[in-house]
């Protein structure tokens, strides 16, 4: 599903490599926590999986695509098979919750009929059907993140990348979001979640990949956040 | 592909960026008005050329008593000179180029002069014998005037052989310079229109960078991302060129047909059909230029 082998990334002008000889296999249906201090390379790794960036050396295969060799014009089609959420939600402030979700389908050319069915369905899944016509500014942080999640999964992606999705949320809301992510995972979506949230990782008891200074220092299943932090 | 979506996105972009879009419309409008004017001026020159060149004659002026002595040492041209000229006009080598010719004597020249300059005080002082006796020659092809000039110039008793087109050419060269000036202004303005369009589109892209970011994230194709911006430029360009077309139609209707044509009734001027024929070209130029400028601007913006 995701196969990363001997990937290194050296940004221009940076004193040390952002990633150094990283190899990682993630199978279909897995839920993986990516942990590590800021600057440990979590975000760089996520960007590579999304093909927003190319490694300096090594190879990356995601969903059967060789991301090093994929031509630029095929990248959009590749990204349609992935969903992404961020710490800062990235919703469009002038569109309602439903319009935000619909937007992601409109821009990939989905039909009106498909959108009319898929958007209410996914809003129900994240439990926000009553807030469909609210603007993001009228929603709480947790609700905004759920809309962002709804947008990420409405096109039924095989992989969901979550970059610190609970970073801006209080603990109780974070637990709600985690429950939602687990539900999405149970329906077969592979989830890679970068996080700093020790409580969530410890409660999850899932596979934990720890990065430090661009290297993988731990890869354990059913693990806790770790002792080093 | 959902056109309604693309168009609504374009509408949002235009509304947010309205002042820039208006400035693009105005610059395109003015520059294409100059382009259109230059085009009409060229057409005008063309139609005047065909009209007047056909009428233009070669004049063989015979010497008079008052002609300068260095060209006409023997003074007034004799009957012999007239006969020599007539003979040569009829000769095989020259006749094949000539459509028709006629001779105008002092008295006829005087009468023509009196009617042409009847409001001018010079008419009172001119005497018939001061005006040249002239052979007026119409050519089958006015471009062959040099052959006639060649064969009569320097003939004793002939003061001058003059192709009337040389007078017309001066007028046409002035009109040509005017249309070139209009074209140069148009080129400068079109250049600034292109720069303005690319700035506008880049500004529009910066204003919508959140949307662009999400579009790229969810896998919208580059074409889909770029299209609303390109259309934004094209809409502005086409509106500008339609305004320019309207201005050209107005100039032709009010200034050329309404004013010039009544002032100079015997000249054929460009009309509404000429201006209408120019309109699709202007729209094509405006839209095409805008598409090119907007397309290259958005592509460069999205690359970085």
Interface residues (C-beta under 8 A of the other chain):
Chain A: X50 X72 X73 X75 X76 X77 X78 X79 X80 X81 X82 X84 X90 X92 X103 X104 X106 X107 X108 X109 X110 X111 X112 X151 X155
Chain B: X1 X2 X5 X210 X211 X213 X214 X215 X216 X217 X218 X219 X220 X221 X222 X224 X225
